[in-house]
Amino acid sequence: MQKPGFVIAGTTSGVGKTTISMGVMYKLVQLGFTVQPFKIGPDFIDPCYHTFVTGRQSRNLDLWLMGKRGVLECIDRSTSDADLSVIEGVMGLFDGISGKRNVGSTAHISRILDAPVILVVDAAKTSQSVAAMILGYTKFDPRLNVAGIIINNVGSQKHSNMILEALTTHVKKKLLGIIYRNEEIRSVERYLGLIPPIEIKGKAKNVILNCAKYVADQINLDDILPRKVAKRNQKKTLQIFKNEIAPLCKIAVAFDESFNFYYDDNLSALRKKGVSLVFFSPIKDRSVPNDVDGLLIGGGFPEILAKRLEGNTAMKKSIHKTIVNGMPTLAECGGLMYLTKVINDNRRKKRERYSMVGIFDSETSMTNRVTIGYTEAQGSGDLMGRISHVHGHEFHYSELVNLSSDSKFSFDMQRGRGINGKYDGLTYNTCVASYMHLHFADTRIPGRILDRCIHYSRR
């Protein structure tokens, strides 16, 4: 690693990695350090919480999406003006892309970065067995540097004493903190995980900071802080929406409570290629911004605010006209749902049906089944061109139904489900709408988008 830092890993999913990571970040910020946050894996929501706590844009580190070189470049680029990095892991410490090897796992990334690991263990429904778990996780891969342990979800002082007795006897790793259970600081979740901070209003945002402070007050990082780390006199916050060179074209980006799943590295990649980004809200605005040459509609939760999206008829007509007129458009997951005719939510007793943009002759149906995993596809079509081995990921609780038999697609799936198990990327003119989320570490994608947008601007 270019800068010192820690990886916050868990024994499994759901042990409180995000909560503990926020606490560690908050603690270091309060100590005067400039902290650069990261999230291992393709998650969009957890990084928003990191950014909220640190004031710096959190970035994803994912070997499948970015490759080893992309991960290392992201670390070097993002930490140039930081003192420390805090990297939240994904799933359990050794859970990777394949069961045979832990490729892409938190452990794998930690080894690549040569970063010490803080292991988070959930003590609910156990006591002395915590020591056995820690021994297993710390000895499974001797190449890992597990620098310390944080015990989460401890029920009482008696519970804590039993755990401490077992650790004293069996575990030689540094105990950095014991976090007692506190229902008052529990973050609100729904089916895709935590609710994005952009949807949290007013006093409810205090819960995030209170949660981080609660954890920070119960941990001690002094024993594992690198001795050579010097605090900066002036902190620098990364500018999230900063254009880096004179624009060659403009792309409108849908960004509001319904559409906010974007990798900041993707937006940065477009800016570096000369794209000026113009942000707008499909919920609140009346039309696509004027004088733009392309359109991005990211993922999110259009089903949550479907009534408001349905009610903004002027915006739906504007987007429909824009795409019919040939503007290059990339829509992902929530964006795909928005461009179908209808979102049907059948999960409640009363069936809810909302009219959407209607570019594609299909309907979106919400389900109780999750589609999740990494994807690989062969690209084609006017927007994407013929590109092979396109890596992405998918994570959703919806499916497309009543799909027209003459639908056209831009992706042939080699791994993952896509829209129907064989194809992804519904295509109309130069619009591609897929369940697959892409990362622009694959430079072919932003390059192709830029070319098509420039071509459109010169018509």
N, C-alpha and C positions, 0 to 999 in steps of 0.2 A: 504493500500500500504506500502511496505517496505521503499520506498523512496518518498519524496514529488514530486508532479507533477501536470499536468493539462491535461484535456481532451478537445480537440478542436472539438466542435460539430457544426452542421449546422442546419438551419431550414428545409432545403431540400438538395437533391443532387444538385451540380452545383453552390453552393453559394461561392465557393472559399476555401473550407476547406484545401486542400493540399497547396495552395498558402499561406494561413494564417499560417498553421502549420509550413511551411518552414521558414516563417518570425519570428515566435516565437522561433523556434529552433536556427535560426541564431543569434537572439538578445541575447539569453541566452549564446550561445557559445562565442559571442563577449564580454559578461560580465565576462567571465572566468569560467563558469560552465561546468561540464562534463554532457552532455545531452544524455540520452538514449531514442531513438525514438521508437514508436510503431504505428501500424495501426490496428484499429478494423475492423474485417471482413476478407474475403479471398483474398483481392486484392494483386497482385504481383507487380504492377508498382509503386504505391505511395510510398511504403517503399524504393524503390531505390532512390527516390528523398530525402527522409529523410537521408539516408545513405550518399548521396552526400554532403548534407549540414553539417551534424554533424561529419562525419568521423567514425560513429559507426553503426554497422549493425542493421537496423530497423527490428522489429519482429512483427508478426501478433498475435492478440488476438481475438479468435473466439470461442464462446461457442459451436456452433454446431460441429465444427471440433475437438475442444480440450477438451471440458467439463470445468466446473468451476475449477476443480483441475488443469487441464493443463494450464489454463489462469493464475492462481495464481503462479504456479511453474515457468512459463515463466517470470513473473514479478520479482519474487524473484531472479531467476538465472541471469537475464539480467541486473538488477540494482545494483548488488553487488559492482561495482566499479564506480557508477555514482552518481552525485549530485541530479539530477532532471530527471523526466520522462516527455516527451511530447507525448500524445497519440492522434492521429488523428482519429476521429470518422468515421462512415459509414452512408451514406444516410442522412435522417433527424434524429434529436435527438431521436425520439421515434419509428423509423421504425425498426421492428424486424422480426423474422421468421414467426410469426403468427399475423393476424390482431386482434385477440382477446386479445392478450397480447404482450408486447414489449420485449419478450424473445430474447436475443441475440443482442438487440439494443445498441446504444451508451449509452443511459440512463441506461440500465440494467448493462452494464460493469462498468459504472461510479459508480453505487450504490455498486456493488460487491467490487470495489477497494476503495470506500469511497474517490473518487477523485473529486476535484472541477472542474466545467465545465466553459469553455469560449465559449459563444454562438456567432456564426458568422451569421450575417444577411445581405442578399443581398438587397441593397437599390435601385437597378435599377427599374424604372417604379413605384416608390412609394416614399413617403416622410413621412408625419405624421403617416401613417399606420404602419410604422416600430415600433412605440411604442406599437400598438395593438398586433403585432406579438410577441414582446418581452414579454408583459404581459401574453399572452396565454402560451407561451413556459415555462416561469419561474414559473407559477402557476399550470401547468397541473399536475406535480408530486412534492408535497412538500418535498419529501424525497431527492430530488436532491439539491446540492449546486451549483447554478449558480453564480460563483464568479465575472464574468464580461462579457461585451459585446464588440464585435468588429463589426463595420458597414463597409461593403465592397461595392465597386462599386458605390461610390458617384460621381456624375457628375460635381459638381461645388461648389463654396463657398456658393452660394445662396441655393443650394440643401442641403448642410450641415447645414446651419443655420435653415432651416425649420425642419430638423430632430432633431437638438439639442433642439429647442423650445418644441417640442412634448415630448422628453425624459425628459427634466427638469420638465415638468408638471406631467408626468404620471409614469415614470420609476425610481426606486430607486437603480438599480444596477449600479455598477461602469462601466463607459465607458472607455475602454482601448485603443481605437483607431478608427479613421475614415480613411479608405483607399480610396483614390481617384482613379478613373478609369484611366488606363494608358495602351493603346494598345501596347506600345513599349515593355512591359515586359510580354505580354501574352504568356503562354506556348503553344507549338504546340501539337494538339491532332489528333487522328484518331478514328476509330470506337470502339476500346476497351478502349479508354481513352487517357491519356498522353502517349507520346512516351518514351519508356524506355531510361534512360540516356546512356546505353551502345551503343545505336544507334546514339546518338548525338555526332558530331565530332567538333573538333577545337573550333573556337570562339563561336559557337552556345551554348557551355556549359556555357559561361559567362552569357547567358540569365537566367539560373537557379539561379546563385548567385545574379545577378542583381535584379531578382524578389524577392528573399528572403531579400535582403538588402533594397529594396524599401518598403516592408511591415514593416521591423524592424524599419525603421526610423520614421514610423507613429504610432507606438504603444508604450505604457508605461506600464510596468509590475510591477513597484515598489510597487504599493498598494496591489498586491496579491501574491508577492513572500513570501514564508514562512520565518519567521524571523530566524529560527534555521538552515537554509541551510548554510553550510560552503563550500567555494570553495576548491577544492583539489589543492595541490601544484603541483602534477604531474598528467597529464591526461593519461588515459589508453584507447587505442583503441582496441576493440575486434578483435582478429585474426579470419578472416572469414574462412580460409582454414587451420585450425590447427588440426593435429591428436593428440588425447588425450591419446591413449594407443598403444602398439605394435600391428600392423595390423594382423588380422586373414585372411583377403582376400583383394583384390583390386577390386574396381568398377570404371569403366570409366563413366564420366558424360559429356554429350554433353552440352557445354556452349559457346555461341557466340551470335551474333546479332539476330539469328533466334530462339535459344533455351536458354532462361534465366529465365523462370518462375519456380523457386525453392523456397520453404520455407527454410530459413537457418536453422531453427530448425530441418527440415528433414535431412539435411546434417549432422548437429551436432549429431542427434540421431544415424545415421549410424557410425560416428566416435566413439561415446561412446561405441558402440557394437564391436569395433575392426576393422572397415572397413577403409582402406586407399582409398581416393578419388583421381582419376587421371582425370584432366579436358582436354577436347579436343574440336576441332571445326569441325563440319560437313561441314562448308563452306570452311575452309582454309587447314585443315589437309588432308592427303591422306589415312589414315586408322585408325581403332580403335586402341588405345594404346596396346602395347604388354603386355603379362603376366597379364591380368586382368581376373577376375572371374565373372563379372556381368556388366550390362550396364543400364544406366539411360538416357532417352531422354525426357526432360521436355517440358513444354508448351512454347509458344512464338508466333512468326509470320513467319512461314515458307513460307506463301504465299507472303510476302513482298520481300523476297530474293529468291524466288523460282527458278529464272533463274540461280543463282549461285549454289544453291543446286543441280539443275539438271545437271549443268556443271561439278560438282565434281564426275565424274563417278567412280573413284577409291574408294572414300569413300562409295558411295552407294553399290558397290560390296563388300567392306570389311564388312559393317554392315549386309548385306544380308547373307554373308557366316557365320559371327559370330552367327547370330540368328539360321540359319539352323543347325549349329553344336551344338546347344543346350545351348548356354550361357543364363543364367537367365537375362531377360530384362523387365524393366518397362518403358513404354512410356505413356505420358499423353498429350492429346489434340493436340498441335502442333506436338508432337512426334508421335502420332497416324496418323496424316495427312501425315507425312514424310514416314511412313512405308506402306502406300497404294501405288497403282500403279501410280496414277496421281493426281495432284492438278489442277482442272479446275477453273479458275476465270471468271465467267460469268457476272460480275458486270459492265464491260466496254463494249463499242460498239464492240471492237475487242476482240473476245474470246481468252483467253490465256490458254495454256495447257502445263503443265510441268511434265516430267517424274520423279518419285520418286523411293524409294527403292524397292517396290513391294513385300514385305513379304506377304501382305494380298491381296486377290483377290477382290479388291474394288477400287473405285475412290473417291476422295474428291472433293466436289463441294462447292465453296464459294457462299454465299447467302446474301441477305439484311435483313434477319431475325435473331434476336438474340435468342439464347438459354441460359438462365441464371437461376440459382437457386441452392439451396442445394439439395443434393442427399442422398439416403440411399440404400444399396444393401446387398445382401447375396453373399458371396464370395465362389468360388470353384476353381478347377483346380490345376495343378501341382505347379505353383508359389505361388498362394495365399492360397491354402488349403481351408478347409471349415470353414470360419469365418462369423459370423452373425453381423448384424447391423453395417455395414461399412459406415461411414459418409464421405461425400465429397462435392464438388461443381463443377458446370459446367458453362462455360461462353465462347461462341464461335459463330461465324458467318459462320459456315460451316456445311455440312452434308455428310454422306457417301452414295454413290449411287452405283448401280450395284453390290450390295453385294452378294457374292456367297451363294447359298442356303445351302451349307454344312459348313458354318462358325461356329466356336466354340467360346464360350464366357465364361468369368470367373465371371461375375457379373449378378445376377438377380435383376432388379431394383424394389425397393419398393417405391421410391420417385425419381422424376426427369426423364429425358428422356433417358439419356445414348446415345447409338448409334441408336436404332430404337424404343424407347419407352418401350421396354421390357428388353433388355439386353445391357450390356456394357462390355468392356474388351475383344476385339478380341484376340484370343489365338492361338499361334502356338508354339509347343514345350513348353519351359518354358518362352515364351515371352507373356506379357499381355500389350495391348495397348488400352487405354480407353479415352473417353472424360472427365471422372471424375478425378478431382484433389484430391489427398489424403493428409492427414496430419499425420505425424508419432507420434503425441501425442497418437494415437492408437498404442501402442507398439507391437501389434500382427504383424503389417505390416513390420517394419524393422527387427523384429525377424525372420519372415518367409523368407524375402529376404536374410538375412545373412545365414540362414540354407541352402538355395538352392545354394548360391554362394560357400559356403564351400564344399558342396557336389560336385559341378561342378569342383572345384579346385583339388579334390582328385580322379577324374576319371582316 
